Amino acid sequence: MAAPLLLKSSAFFHLQHFPLSVGKILPAVPSSINRIGSFSMITSTMMEGSGITEEVAESTDAANGNIRKKIFVAGATGNTGKRIVERLLAKGFAVKAGVRDLEKAKTSLSKDNPALQIVKADVTEGSAKLAEVIGDDSGAVICATGFQRGLDLFAPWKVDNFGTVNLVDACRKVGVNRFILISSILVNGAAMGQIFNPAYIFLNVAGLVLIAKLQAEQYIRTSGINYTIIRPGGLTNDPPTGNAVMEPEDTLYDGSISRDQVAEVAVEALVHPESSYKVVEIVSRVDAPKRSYKDLFGSIEER
C-alpha cells in the first residue's frame, strides 16, 4: 500500500472542483486545427438575454477555405477554465466559452478578441440545451467545470457527475467526437488503498466529490467518444515552479501543479493524437526533466 498523502501545504484545498467552487477533431488532428488561419467572417451577435454584444468569428483555413471548428470550453470563467481559454486563443484556436454568469465573463474573459464567443451554458440544465449551445460549429469540448461550495450536498453530483454526463450526451447529439475532462488525482483512491489519505477523506466529505468524478469518468470511457481525462494533483494559482510529470491512472496520490500547466496540458492534448483514449495524472516537480508533450502522452498506454 502506498503511503498516504500528507497535507504539507494548502495545495489540496485548491483541487479542481472542490469548493472552487473539436470537419471534427479526430484522433489524428486535422491540419486545419494546427494552422492559424485568417478570420474571414466576423459578425456581431447579441447573446440572448445577456444585454452584451460579442464578436463571433468563423475562422477559415487560408489554404483551403474550410471552416475551422471552435473549441467549446465548459466552466470558462473558473480558475482553470479561463486559463484554458487564454491558452487556446494564444495558440490560434477559435473558442466558444460556456459560462453560467455572463456578467462575470465580461470581466474575466477578453471581449475584444474576435476568435472568442461567449455563450451562456449551465451543465446542470440537461444535454438538449447544451447541444444547442455547443452547436455544429464546435469540434471539441474541454470540461473544466466545478461545483460551488454551499449547503447543497448534491452539488458535486449535479456538476461533476450529471453535468459532465450531460456534456458527453450533448457532444453525441451534435457529432462532436473529442472530449477533454479536467478531473483529479485520487478519484479512484479506494482502489489504490488510499481511503485513509487525508486528501481523499477531506474531499469526499464534501458530497463524495471524488466518487462523483470517477463515475463521470467511467461514463466518458464507455461513450465511444475520443477522450483524454486529465487528473491533476493539488491545484495552485501560482506560476509553474517545475516541469510536468505525467503518470498512468491510479498512480499519483500526492503532489501539486499550477493551473497554468493544467491548461497547457489540456490544450496540448488537442494537438497530440498520442493523448487519445487515455487517462493521465499530472503534477509538477522541480527536479523533473523537461519532456515534450508528444513524449509525455506517448509514454502512457491506453487501457
TAFEN-V886397 format. One record per residue. PHI is phi as a letter, one per 40 degrees, with the letter a starting at -180 (NA if undefined). Layout:
# TAFEN-V886397
PHI ; PHI
This chain:
# TAFEN-V886397
NA ; c ; c ; c ; c ; b ; c ; c ; a ; c ; d ; c ; c ; b ; d ; d ; g ; c ; e ; c ; i ; NA ; NA ; c ; c ; b ; d ; c ; c ; c ; c ; c ; c ; c ; c ; c ; c ; c ; c ; c ; b ; b ; b ; c ; b ; c ; c ; d ; g ; c ; g ; b ; b ; b ; c ; b ; b ; b ; c ; b ; c ; c ; c ; b ; g ; c ; c ; c ; c ; c ; b ; c ; b ; c ; g ; c ; b ; c ; c ; c ; d ; c ; c ; c ; d ; c ; c ; c ; c ; c ; c ; g ; c ; c ; b ; b ; c ; c ; b ; c ; b ; c ; c ; c ; c ; c ; c ; b ; b ; c ; c ; c ; c ; c ; c ; b ; b ; b ; b ; c ; a ; b ; c ; c ; c ; h ; c ; c ; c ; c ; c ; c ; c ; c ; g ; c ; c ; b ; b ; a ; b ; b ; b ; b ; c ; a ; c ; c ; c ; a ; c ; c ; c ; c ; d ; d ; c ; c ; c ; c ; b ; c ; c ; c ; d ; d ; c ; c ; c ; c ; d ; c ; c ; b ; g ; c ; b ; b ; b ; b ; b ; c ; b ; a ; c ; g ; c ; b ; d ; c ; c ; c ; g ; b ; c ; b ; c ; d ; c ; c ; c ; d ; c ; c ; c ; c ; g ; f ; c ; c ; c ; c ; c ; c ; c ; c ; d ; c ; c ; d ; c ; b ; c ; g ; c ; c ; b ; b ; b ; b ; b ; c ; c ; d ; c ; b ; c ; c ; c ; d ; b ; a ; c ; c ; b ; b ; b ; c ; d ; g ; b ; c ; b ; a ; h ; b ; a ; c ; d ; c ; c ; c ; c ; c ; c ; c ; c ; c ; c ; c ; b ; b ; c ; c ; c ; c ; f ; b ; b ; b ; b ; b ; b ; b ; b ; c ; c ; c ; c ; c ; b ; c ; c ; d ; c ; c ; c ; c ; c ; c ; c ; c ; b
